[in-house]
Amino acid sequence: MAAVNSRPARPVLGQNQYGKAENRVVRITRDGATHHIKDLNVSVSLSGDMDEVHYSGSNANVLPTDTTKNTVYAFAKEHGIDSAEQFGIHLARHFVTSQEPIHRARIRIEEYAWDRIEHSGEGAHSFLRTGQETRLTQITYDGSSWEVVSGLKDLTVMNSTDSEFWGYVKDKYTTLPEAHDRILATSVTGRWRFNWTDDAQEAPDWETSYEDAKKHLLRAFAETYSLSLQQTLYQMGARIIEHRSEIDEVRFSLPNKHHFLVDLEPFGLKNDNEVYFAADRPYGLIEATVLREGCEARIPVDLTNL
Ligand SMILES: O=c1[nH]c(=O)c2[nH]c(=O)[nH]c2[nH]1
C-alpha cells in the first residue's frame, strides 16, 4: 500500500531532441545547358544542454528549428549537394561545432531519383521522376565520431521462378501447400552501416558505394536459387559485405509479397503456374542483419525507427 506513495514524485527529463523535420530541398547545378538535380527531404534532430527549455522555458540554448531549416537551404547553395551523405555530414558538423549547447546532431535524408528524358531538342534539363526506390541516409555526429547508415526503401523486385518453399514445420494449423516453383517478390527496405567513423579516415565515395551496394543486393536477389526468402535475404546482405569493404553491417526488412495460384479448375482450365492472385496482406515479414565477422550490430532491429 505504502509502496506506491513512497516512490519519488519528482519527474525528471529523459531523452530529448528537436529540429526541423522534412525540409524539402531541390538543388539544380548548371553545367552549361546540362542541368543536374538533387532532390532531398532533410530532417534535422539536435540534442545537448536542453534541460532548461523543458524545465523553465528558457530558450537561451535553443537554436530555433526555423534556423535549422534555413541552414539546410543556405548550405545547398553555398556547398552544393555532392551526395546525401556528404550534405548530411556538412550539416551535422556545422550544428555541433558552431553551437556550444548542441552536443549531437542527427540528420536523416531521403533522396528521390530523377532520370533524364531522352529527346531530340536543345539542352539536358528535362527529368522523369523514377518510380523506383527512395535512397536513405542517416548521419549522427557527437563532436568526435560519426555514424553513417545508408540504404533504401520501396525497391520492389520479383523472381517469376527459381523459388521454392517446402520442408517446413507442420502442425495441426498448417495448410500451406509445399511449393516447388513459386513467385518470390518483395519490396526491399535495407540499411547498411559504414565503418567510416572519424575524420582521420578517408571517407568513402558515397555515390559509388550506394550504386554498387544496390547492384549487389539486386544481383544476389536475381542469382540466388531460393529455398526461402530468409536464404535470399542472407545472400543479399552477404554480397554487400563481401564486395564493399566500407560497409560492416547490413539489415533488411523484406515483406514476402505473396502470389497465390488461382484455382481455375471450376472453369475447366489447368493453371500451369501462369495465373496468380497478388495478395497485399497479410504478408510474411522476414528481417535480419548480416554482419562482417567480428563487428557489432548497431542498426536498430526495427527499421521503421531509423
Ligand atoms: O520464404 C518463405 N519463408 C517463410 O518463412 C515462409 N512462411 C510461409 O508461410 N511462406 C514462407 N516463405
Ligand as a Chemical Component Dictionary entry (heavy atoms), coordinates in Angstrom:
data_LIG
# 
_chem_comp.id                   LIG 
_chem_comp.type                 NON-POLYMER 
_chem_comp.pdbx_formal_charge   0 
_chem_comp.three_letter_code    LIG 
# 
loop_
_chem_comp_atom.comp_id 
_chem_comp_atom.atom_id 
_chem_comp_atom.alt_atom_id 
_chem_comp_atom.type_symbol 
_chem_comp_atom.charge 
_chem_comp_atom.model_Cartn_x 
_chem_comp_atom.model_Cartn_y 
_chem_comp_atom.model_Cartn_z 
_chem_comp_atom.pdbx_ordinal 
LIG O1 O1 O 0 10.260 -17.765 -47.895 1  
LIG C1 C1 C 0 9.400  -18.011 -47.036 2  
LIG N1 N1 N 0 9.759  -18.039 -45.727 3  
LIG C2 C2 C 0 8.872  -18.309 -44.726 4  
LIG O2 O2 O 0 9.244  -18.317 -43.531 5  
LIG C3 C3 C 0 7.538  -18.571 -45.113 6  
LIG N2 N2 N 0 6.414  -18.859 -44.406 7  
LIG C4 C4 C 0 5.404  -19.011 -45.311 8  
LIG O3 O3 O 0 4.187  -19.271 -44.994 9  
LIG N3 N3 N 0 5.863  -18.804 -46.574 10 
LIG C5 C5 C 0 7.196  -18.536 -46.481 11 
LIG N4 N4 N 0 8.131  -18.259 -47.413 12 
# 
loop_
_chem_comp_bond.comp_id 
_chem_comp_bond.atom_id_1 
_chem_comp_bond.atom_id_2 
_chem_comp_bond.value_order 
_chem_comp_bond.pdbx_ordinal 
LIG O1 C1 DOUB 1  
LIG C1 N1 SING 2  
LIG C1 N4 SING 3  
LIG N1 C2 SING 4  
LIG C2 O2 DOUB 5  
LIG C2 C3 SING 6  
LIG C3 N2 SING 7  
LIG C3 C5 DOUB 8  
LIG N2 C4 SING 9  
LIG C4 O3 DOUB 10 
LIG C4 N3 SING 11 
LIG N3 C5 SING 12 
LIG C5 N4 SING 13 
# 
